Amino acid sequence: MIRKSFKMKLYPGKAAEYEKRHKELWDEMKEMIHEYGGSNYSIFLDEETNILYGYIELSDEELWAKSADTEICRKWWHFMADIMETNPDESPVSVDLRPVFHLD
């Protein structure tokens, strides 16, 4: 199992909408996340900075990387692009975080 953490950024005033959309996460997205080896996925918000901190456990990083090419992932990116910083392909601007400590 691979632990992965990253950060993204919301546009100001979009926290409630971001949370709403994730509470209504499409079944197809949930299935894709699991199909591509993702589990124990959490996202946290720092309300002072609008920075989102994501954590996911992966079975295989190469398999997970392929999830970006799925139709459902691209559809989700498009759906979220109006409330967060994105790249030209509408993927979220995401910066991996370096692990510095872990305790089981």
N, C-alpha and C positions, 0 to 999 in steps of 0.2 A: 504494500500500500504506500502510495506517495501522497504526502501532505503538500498542498499548494495554497499559497495565499497571494492576494493581489489587491490593488486599489484602483478605484475608478472615481469619477466626479460627476455629481448631479448639478444641474443648473439651479440657481437660487429659486426657492419657492416650490420646488418639485418633489420634495420628500414624501408628502402625503400621496401624490399620484404614483410615485415609484413603489411605495409600499402596497398600495391598492392593486397595482398591476401584478405584483408578485403574489399577493394573496389569491389572485385569480389566475395563477400560472396555468397555462394550457396543458392539458394532459399529454399532448404530443411532445411538448418540451420536457416534461417530467420523464417520459419514456425515453426520449433521446439522450438525456443526461445519464440515465442508468445504462442504456444500451452502449454508450461510449465510455463506460467505466467510471462515471462519477457517482459519488455517494457522500453522505454527511455534509451537505452543502449548506453553508450559512453566509449571509451578507449582513454586515453591521454598518450603521451610519454614524459618523461624527457630525452632529447637527451644527456645530460651530463653523465647520469648514466645508460642509457638503461632500466630504470624502466618504466613499463607500469602501469598506474592507471586506473582501470575500475570502472564504476558506472552503476548500473542497478536497476530498480524498479521492485519489485516482488509482485505478488498477494498472493503467498503462498510459504514459504521457503521449506516446505516438498515436494511440487510438483516440485519446481525448482531442488532440490537435485536429484530427479528421472531422470532428463534430462541427467545426466552423464551416465546413463545406456542405452541410445538410440544408435542405430547403427550409426546414422548420427553424433552424438557427438563424438563417438569413431573414426569415419573416419576423422573428422575435427582435432581431437587431433593428429592423426597420420600424417596428412598433415602438421601440424604446428610444429611438434617435431624437425625438423632440424634447426629451427631458434630461438628457445627459450628454457629456462630451463624447463625440464619436470621431472615428477615422473616416476618410473619404468613402470607404466601402460600408459605412454605417456600423462597423464593429465598435464596441466601446473602447475608448482610450483606456488601456489597462496596463498597469505597471506591476510586474511581479515583485513580491517582497521576499527578502532573504531571511530564512529561518535563523534565529539566534538562540532559541531555547525551546525545549519540549520536555514534558514530564508525563509519563503514563500513570 
